[in-house]
Amino acid sequence: MKRLLAIALLFLVILVFGWQLWPEEPTTPTSYAGLGESTDEFRQAQPGTVLRFPEDHGPHPDYRIEWWYLTANLAAKDGRHFGAQWTLFRQAMAPSDPQPGANETPWASRQLWMAHAALSTPEDHRFSERFARGGVGQAGVKTKPFDAWIDNWSLKTVDDKSGFERLVVTAGGEDFGYRLNLDAQGPLVRHGEQGFSQKSADGQGSMYYSQPFFQVSGEVWVDGEPITVTGRAWLDREWSSQLLGPTQSGWDWFSLHLDSGAKLMAFRLRGGGETGKEESYLSGSWITPKGEIMPLKPNELSLEPREYQSVVGREVPTRWRIQVPDHDLDVEVRARHSNQWMNTSFPYWEGMVEVSGSNDGEGYLEMTGYADE
């Protein structure tokens, strides 16, 4: 859900646009994109926080960072595979907006917004990026009925219901686009400790839940050509104020649909593990076909890179071995093609993968923090 990437990107937005929003100078992050900095002025994600729906589908402005993150594995009738990503990020530059009367301009809002849309085709990867400021109607999220938008990109309910049961997502760039209908065939799932997902041995974490059971139908457009597609999608919701420990520098994040009907969310945060700063911190969730969720501790799964490929000057692991012994899972996860690179303001790898071994399937992988060659 994903995803930690949101914070790195939104810190960049602060540095670019923050000075224009109000007089105070933004603070330049001192660790990797500021992910490990203390943020005592904001509310902290912690165990024991009770998630409430549909309220938590909406924004949490008293937390520093937040995202709505959709990935979809799609197939055309002729067998071609496509992957779609739609992400809306929110960043608070201060714990609250000015009190009424303190500043009459809507530009005084302390909320910044950014969005990414991408389409992976069998041959290439296409993406687009947008930015917005809060308070002026250009971007936002409401819960009744649910609607998340930036400009004319949107993820919203198809009727007056306020939940995530039936949604439609639309977005596009100069040479691609999509309109996908999402129909939930299972329940929402809470990761970690009833929704608190720990991200380091020091205890940092986020509030994190998902809807991994979407069945998809709709169209994608490639160079103006409409293509009918069906498939599976995964929606992540996550918010936090201090997500990582100070020694963590990058991450590898998987969301997998297995053909058995089970789902797997797993991540590796490089650095800040249980025994020292050089060890990765592992965590995940095993989700049964009925939506029962079983948290996975660091010693209950293995994420092992098996093959690296050069992608825009970076050596990136595009083939992995994943093991979850308690659930008899031992699989190879391979990128459908290596160059699914998001050359956005803060670049990263995000794309569709295929699963084979003890259980076949498909899913998405996100990787950040890999240096230039």
Secondary structure, 3 states (H helix, E strand, C coil): CCCCHHHHHHHHHHHHHHHHCCCCCCCCCCCHHHCCCCCCCCCCCCCCCCCCCCHHHCCCCCCCEEEEEEEEEEEECCCCEEEEEEEEEEEECCCCCCCCCCCCCHHHCCEEEEEEEEEECCCCEEEEEEEEECCCCCEEEEECCEEEEECCEEEEECCCCCCCCEEEEEEECCCEEEEEEEEECCCCEECCECCEEECCCCCCEEEEEEEEEEEEEEEEEECCEEEEEEEEEEEEEEEECCCCCCCCCEEEEEEEEECCCCEEEEEEEECCCCCCCCCCEEEEEEECCCCCEEEECHHHCEEEEEEEEEECCEEEEEEEEEEEHHHCEEEEEEECCCCCEECCCCCEEEEEEEEEECCCEEEEEEEECCCEC
